[in-house]
Amino acid sequence: MLTSVVPKLPFINKQETVNFYVNQLGFTLRSDYVDYLIMDKDGVELHFFSFPTIVPAKSDFMIYVRVDSDIESLFEKCRQGSSAVKIITRLESKPWGQKEFAIADPNGTCLTFGEAFS
């Protein structure tokens, strides 16, 4: 029986990755095993593994994170955050009933956030 999915994402620089997810997105660092990190926020868990040779511009890692409310505030926080937050797509309503925006983390991973609307 499947119970959940936990994305496992690469990191180049551990401290930059921790700073980005903790300071910009509000995650909590739960475990640091030198080359492996575990973070969570609001029931969403992310794992990270060391991959120092990855080229961010050529990274194909992507995840979709569902938001249950106030995606506008999350987008504004990212937009007004540090230069570490690279906006890929601005907040917009999609035909499939989601308000979405996408950012890239310091490792080139695309994070798309979506909130359902009717």
C-alpha positions as CSV (number, residue, x, y, z in Angstrom):
1,M,0.0,0.0,0.0
2,L,1.5,3.3,-1.1
3,T,1.3,6.1,1.6
4,S,3.3,9.1,0.3
5,V,5.8,10.4,-2.2
6,V,9.0,12.1,-1.0
7,P,11.0,14.0,-3.7
8,K,14.7,13.4,-3.5
9,L,16.5,16.4,-4.9
10,P,20.2,17.2,-5.6
11,F,22.2,19.9,-3.9
12,I,25.5,21.4,-5.0
13,N,26.2,23.6,-1.9
14,K,24.7,22.3,1.3
15,Q,24.6,25.7,3.1
16,E,23.1,27.5,0.1
17,T,20.4,24.8,-0.2
18,V,19.6,24.9,3.6
19,N,19.5,28.8,3.5
20,F,17.1,28.8,0.5
21,Y,14.6,26.2,1.8
22,V,14.7,27.4,5.4
23,N,15.0,31.2,5.0
24,Q,13.1,31.7,1.7
25,L,10.4,29.0,1.8
26,G,10.1,28.3,5.6
27,F,11.1,24.7,5.7
28,T,12.6,23.2,8.8
29,L,15.9,21.2,8.6
30,R,15.1,17.9,10.4
31,S,18.2,15.9,9.6
32,D,21.7,16.6,8.3
33,Y,23.7,13.5,7.4
34,V,26.6,15.5,5.7
35,D,25.7,14.4,2.2
36,Y,22.0,13.9,2.8
37,L,19.4,16.3,4.2
38,I,15.8,16.0,5.2
39,M,13.5,19.0,5.5
40,D,9.8,19.5,6.0
41,K,7.1,22.1,6.1
42,D,3.3,21.7,6.6
43,G,3.4,18.0,6.1
44,V,5.6,18.2,2.9
45,E,8.9,16.4,3.2
46,L,11.8,16.8,0.9
47,H,15.1,14.9,0.9
48,F,18.3,16.2,-0.7
49,F,21.5,14.4,-1.8
50,S,24.9,15.8,-2.5
51,F,25.5,16.2,-6.3
52,P,28.4,18.7,-6.6
53,T,28.9,18.2,-10.3
54,I,25.3,19.0,-11.4
55,V,25.0,22.0,-13.7
56,P,22.0,24.0,-12.6
57,A,21.1,25.3,-16.0
58,K,21.0,21.8,-17.3
59,S,19.1,20.3,-14.4
60,D,16.0,18.3,-15.2
61,F,14.7,18.0,-11.6
62,M,11.2,19.3,-11.1
63,I,8.5,19.0,-8.4
64,Y,4.9,20.2,-8.1
65,V,3.8,21.4,-4.7
66,R,0.1,21.8,-3.9
67,V,-0.9,24.8,-1.8
68,D,-4.3,24.8,0.0
69,S,-4.6,28.6,0.5
70,D,-3.0,32.0,0.0
71,I,-0.7,31.2,-3.0
72,E,-0.6,35.0,-3.7
73,S,1.3,35.6,-0.4
74,L,3.7,32.8,-1.2
75,F,4.4,34.2,-4.6
76,E,4.9,37.7,-3.2
77,K,7.3,36.3,-0.6
78,C,9.3,34.6,-3.3
79,R,9.2,37.6,-5.6
80,Q,10.3,40.0,-2.9
81,G,12.8,37.6,-1.4
82,S,16.5,37.5,-1.9
83,S,18.1,37.3,-5.3
84,A,18.5,33.6,-4.6
85,V,14.8,33.2,-5.7
86,K,14.7,32.9,-9.4
87,I,11.1,33.3,-10.7
88,I,10.6,31.0,-13.7
89,T,6.9,31.8,-14.3
90,R,4.7,34.4,-12.6
91,L,1.5,33.6,-10.8
92,E,-1.3,32.8,-13.3
93,S,-4.5,30.9,-13.5
94,K,-4.3,27.8,-15.6
95,P,-7.2,26.2,-17.6
96,W,-6.9,23.0,-15.4
97,G,-8.2,25.0,-12.4
98,Q,-4.9,25.8,-10.7
99,K,-3.2,29.1,-9.9
100,E,0.4,28.4,-10.4
101,F,3.9,29.9,-10.4
102,A,7.4,28.3,-10.6
103,I,10.8,29.2,-9.2
104,A,14.2,27.6,-9.4
105,D,16.3,26.7,-6.3
106,P,20.1,27.3,-6.2
107,N,20.6,23.8,-7.7
108,G,18.4,24.3,-10.8
109,T,15.4,22.3,-9.5
110,C,12.1,23.8,-10.8
111,L,9.5,24.1,-8.0
112,T,6.0,24.7,-9.2
113,F,3.4,25.7,-6.6
114,G,-0.3,25.3,-7.4
115,E,-3.5,26.1,-5.6
116,A,-6.9,24.9,-6.9
117,F,-9.6,27.4,-7.7
118,S,-13.2,27.1,-9.0
